[in-house]
């Protein structure tokens, strides 16, 4: 269905927690890509509590790309999140690897978009804007890019100039409807209308301020009673509805002319070989 990229401008509004929460509540098979150039996988240290160490990570895709085998490598680099329909590509282990990824982002964007034809969506945690090695080509190739922000004055002040840059970038690419805001903690203290006015971008959805539930995703905490009905879980499902509706509106006119990427066959073959070896 889609390539969805989440990013932030300043502070720590919860991009990684949000990306993981969306992936784990997603209704279709989904690939979660940890593309934050900061280094040191927050997912492996947080949600997996340091107890999972995949053999490969994003840097291995960079090596595969240099060898001409990017599309085929994706199924091998991705790890299955137990008891879910989520596969994940872990991020780099150190910030010094960020420059090695700069040549990867553009071809990776094209390859990830081809997964739609396999019935698989992709959610990307792009980390914070402006860092060395930031995955901007993934952002601008996305069916939807969400700028994640809290709603307090400090967060909005930090996000304002970046929101303008991102908006202008999408306008230059002819995809101004492919970028929106995702707020965390609506009404703390500002509401969506006020946030949208300040940042000059539409607010697609708002996640509930629910620290007990967020800890499940951010630190692998024990799910509290009624977790599936918690404010955060409900708002994640509502956000998914908003994401899919927005993408449907912006891509409907292109659906009849979209052609499958040449990389699709290589990705599909890779998944089949992986399934055969792990069966």
C-alpha positions in Angstrom: 0.0 0.0 0.0 2.5 2.6 1.0 5.9 4.0 2.1 5.4 6.0 5.3 8.3 8.0 6.8 8.3 9.5 10.3 10.7 12.2 11.3 11.1 15.1 13.9 12.6 18.5 14.1 13.9 18.8 17.7 13.8 17.2 21.1 12.5 13.7 21.5 8.8 13.6 20.6 8.7 9.9 20.2 9.4 9.1 16.6 10.8 5.6 17.3 8.1 4.8 19.7 5.4 6.0 17.3 6.9 4.1 14.3 7.1 0.9 16.3 3.6 1.4 17.7 2.1 1.9 14.3 4.0 -1.2 12.9 2.8 -3.4 15.7 -0.8 -2.3 15.3 -0.7 -2.3 11.4 -3.3 -4.4 9.7 -1.1 -5.6 6.8 2.3 -7.1 6.7 4.7 -4.3 7.3 8.5 -3.7 7.2 9.8 -1.3 9.8 13.1 0.4 8.8 15.2 2.0 11.5 16.9 4.7 9.3 17.8 7.1 12.1 21.5 8.1 11.4 22.2 8.8 15.1 23.4 5.2 15.5 22.8 2.7 18.3 19.5 1.0 17.6 16.9 2.4 20.0 14.6 -0.5 19.0 17.0 -3.2 20.0 18.0 -1.5 23.2 14.4 -0.4 24.0 11.6 -2.7 22.9 13.8 -5.7 22.7 15.6 -4.8 25.9 19.0 -5.7 24.5 18.1 -9.3 24.2 18.0 -9.5 20.4 21.0 -9.0 18.2 20.3 -9.5 14.5 23.2 -10.7 12.4 22.7 -7.9 9.9 21.5 -4.3 9.8 21.1 -1.3 7.6 24.8 -1.0 6.9 24.7 -4.4 5.3 22.2 -3.0 2.8 24.7 -0.3 1.9 27.3 -3.0 1.3 24.8 -5.0 -0.8 23.9 -1.9 -2.9 27.6 -1.4 -3.7 27.7 -5.0 -4.8 24.6 -4.6 -7.0 22.4 -6.7 -4.9 20.2 -4.3 -2.8 16.8 -5.6 -3.7 17.7 -9.2 -3.1 19.4 -8.4 0.2 16.4 -6.8 1.9 14.7 -10.1 2.9 18.0 -11.4 4.4 18.7 -8.3 6.4 15.2 -8.0 7.8 14.4 -9.8 11.0 11.0 -11.1 12.0 9.5 -9.5 15.1 8.1 -12.6 17.1 4.4 -13.2 17.1 3.6 -10.3 14.7 3.3 -9.6 11.0 6.2 -7.1 11.3 9.7 -7.5 9.9 12.4 -5.0 10.8 15.7 -3.7 9.5 17.8 -2.5 12.5 19.7 0.7 12.3 23.4 1.3 12.4 25.4 0.6 15.5 27.3 3.9 15.5 26.9 7.4 14.2 30.1 7.1 12.3 28.4 4.8 9.8 26.0 7.6 8.7 28.0 8.8 5.8 28.2 5.3 4.4 24.4 5.4 4.1 24.2 8.6 2.0 24.4 6.7 -1.3 22.0 4.1 -0.2 18.9 6.2 0.5 17.8 7.0 -3.1 18.0 3.4 -4.5 16.5 2.1 -1.2 13.5 4.4 -1.6 12.7 2.9 -5.0 13.2 -0.6 -3.8 11.0 -0.1 -0.7 8.2 1.4 -2.8 8.2 -1.8 -4.9 7.1 -3.8 -1.9 3.6 -2.4 -2.3 3.0 -4.9 -5.2 3.8 -7.7 -2.7 1.1 -6.5 -0.3 3.6 -5.1 2.1 3.8 -1.6 3.6 6.9 0.1 4.9 7.2 2.4 7.9 10.5 4.3 8.3 11.9 5.8 11.4 14.0 8.6 9.9 15.1 10.2 13.2 15.7 13.9 13.5 16.0 16.2 10.6 19.4 17.9 9.8 21.7 15.1 10.9 24.7 13.9 8.8 23.4 11.0 6.7 19.8 11.9 7.2 17.5 9.9 4.9 16.0 12.8 3.0 15.6 10.8 -0.3 13.3 8.4 1.7 11.3 11.3 3.0 10.7 12.9 -0.4 9.9 9.5 -2.0 7.4 8.6 0.7 3.7 8.3 0.0 3.3 10.2 3.3 5.9 11.9 5.5 4.8 12.7 9.0 6.6 15.3 11.0 6.1 14.2 14.6 6.0 17.0 17.3 4.7 17.6 20.7 2.3 20.5 21.2 4.1 22.7 23.7 5.8 26.0 22.9 9.3 24.7 23.1 8.6 21.9 20.6 6.7 24.2 18.2 9.5 26.8 18.3 12.0 24.1 17.4 9.9 22.6 14.6 8.8 25.8 12.9 11.8 26.5 10.6 12.1 22.8 9.8 8.5 22.5 9.0 8.9 25.3 6.5 11.9 23.6 4.9 10.2 20.3 4.6 7.0 21.9 3.2 9.0 23.7 0.6 10.9 20.6 -0.3 7.7 18.7 -1.0 6.3 21.6 -3.0 9.4 21.5 -5.2 8.9 17.8 -5.7 5.2 18.4 -6.6 3.9 16.5 -3.6 2.8 19.0 -1.1 -0.1 16.8 0.0 2.4 14.0 1.0 3.5 15.8 4.2 1.6 16.4 7.4 2.0 16.7 11.1 1.5 14.0 13.7 1.1 15.5 17.2 1.9 13.8 20.4 -0.3 14.9 23.3 -3.0 17.0 21.8 -4.0 19.9 24.0 -0.7 19.9 26.0 -1.4 22.8 25.8 -2.1 23.5 22.1 -4.8 21.9 19.9 -4.4 20.7 16.4 -5.7 23.9 14.8 -3.2 26.0 16.7 -0.3 23.7 15.9 -1.3 23.7 12.2 -1.4 27.5 12.1 2.0 27.9 13.6 3.8 25.2 11.5 1.7 25.8 8.3 1.1 22.1 7.8 -2.1 20.1 8.3 -2.3 17.9 11.4 -3.2 14.4 10.2 -3.7 12.8 13.6 -2.8 13.1 17.2 -1.5 10.4 19.6 -2.7 10.3 23.1 -0.3 11.3 25.9 -0.2 7.8 27.6 3.2 7.2 29.2 2.3 3.9 30.8 1.4 2.4 27.4 4.2 4.2 25.5 6.7 2.4 27.8 5.7 -0.9 26.2 7.1 0.3 22.9 9.9 2.5 24.1 11.4 0.2 26.7 9.8 -3.2 26.3 7.7 -2.7 29.4 5.0 -5.0 30.5 1.7 -4.1 28.9 -0.7 -2.7 31.5 -4.2 -4.2 31.9 -6.5 -3.2 29.0 -3.5 -2.2 26.9 -5.3 -2.8 23.6 -8.0 -0.4 24.7 -5.7 2.2 26.1 -5.7 5.8 24.8 -2.4 5.2 23.0 -3.6 2.0 21.3 -6.8 3.6 20.2 -5.0 6.7 18.9 -2.5 4.5 17.0 -5.4 2.7 15.2 -7.0 6.0 14.5 -3.7 7.3 13.1 -3.5 4.3 10.8 -6.9 5.1 9.4 -5.9 8.7 8.8 -2.6 7.7 7.1 -4.3 5.2 4.8 -7.1 7.6 3.9 -4.7 10.4 3.1 -2.5 8.2 0.9 -5.6 6.9 -0.9 -6.6 10.4 -1.7 -3.2 11.5 -2.9 -2.4 8.5 -5.0 -5.7 7.5 -6.5 -5.2 9.4 -9.7 -1.8 7.6 -10.2 -2.9 4.0 -9.5 -3.9 3.3 -13.1 -0.5 4.3 -14.5 1.9 2.9 -11.9 4.2 0.3 -13.1 6.0 -2.3 -11.0 9.6 -1.6 -10.2 12.2 -3.8 -11.8 13.5 -4.5 -8.3 10.2 -6.2 -7.4 11.2 -9.5 -8.9 14.5 -9.5 -7.0 12.9 -8.7 -3.7 10.2 -11.4 -4.2 12.8 -14.0 -5.1 14.8 -13.1 -2.0 11.8 -13.6 0.2 11.1 -17.0 -1.4 14.7 -18.2 -0.9 14.7 -17.0 2.7 11.4 -18.8 3.4 12.9 -22.0 1.9 16.0 -21.9 4.1 14.1 -21.0 7.3 11.2 -23.5 6.8 
